[in-house]
Amino acid sequence: MFVALSASVFSLLAIAIERYITMLKMKLHNGSNSSRSFLLISACWVISLILGGLPIMGWNCISSLSSCSTVLPLYHKHYILFCTTVFTLLLLSIVILYCRIYSLVRTRSRRLTFRKNISKASRSSEKSLALLKTVIIVLSVFIACWAPLFILLLLDVGCKAKTCDILYKAEYFLVLAVLNSGTNPIIYTLTNKEMRRAFIRIVLLQMPQRRLCWQIQEAHHPRHGI
């Protein structure tokens, strides 16, 4: 679980760093940006694998069962506290970066409006703000889905064994966290015009095919009156 969670959080951080650097340089994507993105993604997975592999390397509670987590058995409570703290700090860093990006986008749009090509500047600003809005929604939903589990894990660290009944209802918190994986396609479809048009186009293309299949079935299996 921690490998997937680490990869998600570090990926969000990598996206935030990439957007921030791009906005600072005010350049479009090029070869160097692609290389930087590849390095950031690779670093995300390497760090995630190391962080998720710490229990296998020895940071577990096999030799001290009293230190085991109730929600995640065999995980040491100190390891869970460490991971939760790291993820919380990373999410705070991401929020700060996006606040800076939003400020840069607004400042850049104001500067461009004083130039000759105002319409082009306006379109560029609208696209930047739309993309920023989508990413912020993705980040907000991610935090909303994972925050309850983070709080539960912190309770797990602080509670003694069999003293917190809510720890035995962890499946609800885990389901909410897992559901986050299915929210991104929905968010992108609702907030991105191109993806929304593509989705509508697919649905409209499927409707005549379904109608044709229904007509063929009716032809082979006609309904008889009483």
Residue pairs with C-beta under 8 A, 6 or more apart in sequence:
1 72
2 51
2 52
2 83
3 48
3 49
3 51
3 52
3 53
4 48
5 83
5 87
5 146
5 177
6 44
6 47
6 48
6 51
6 52
6 83
6 87
7 44
7 45
7 48
8 142
9 87
9 90
9 91
10 43
10 44
10 45
10 47
10 48
10 90
11 41
11 44
12 90
12 91
12 94
12 138
12 139
12 142
13 44
13 90
13 93
13 94
13 97
14 37
14 40
14 41
14 43
14 44
15 135
16 93
16 94
16 97
16 98
16 101
16 135
17 40
17 97
18 33
18 36
18 37
18 40
19 97
19 98
19 101
19 132
19 135
20 97
20 100
20 101
20 104
21 36
22 29
22 33
23 101
23 104
23 105
23 108
23 128
24 104
26 108
27 33
51 83
51 86
54 79
55 74
55 75
55 76
55 79
59 76
59 78
59 79
60 74
60 75
60 76
60 79
61 67
61 68
61 69
61 74
61 75
61 76
61 77
62 74
64 76
66 161
67 76
67 77
67 78
68 74
68 75
68 76
68 77
69 75
69 76
69 77
69 80
69 153
69 156
69 157
70 156
70 159
70 161
70 162
70 164
70 167
70 168
70 170
71 152
71 153
71 156
71 167
71 170
72 80
72 153
72 156
77 156
77 157
78 157
80 153
80 156
80 157
81 154
81 157
84 150
84 153
84 154
84 157
87 146
87 150
88 150
91 143
94 139
95 139
98 132
98 135
98 136
98 139
101 132
102 132
105 125
105 128
105 129
105 132
108 125
108 128
109 121
109 122
109 124
109 125
109 128
109 129
112 118
112 121
112 122
112 124
112 125
113 121
113 122
115 121
130 191
130 192
133 191
134 187
134 188
134 191
134 192
137 187
137 191
138 183
138 184
138 187
141 180
141 183
141 187
142 180
145 176
145 177
145 179
145 180
145 183
146 177
146 180
148 173
148 176
148 177
149 170
149 173
149 174
149 176
149 177
152 166
152 167
152 170
152 173
155 164
155 166
155 167
156 164
156 167
159 167
188 195
189 195
189 196
189 199
190 196
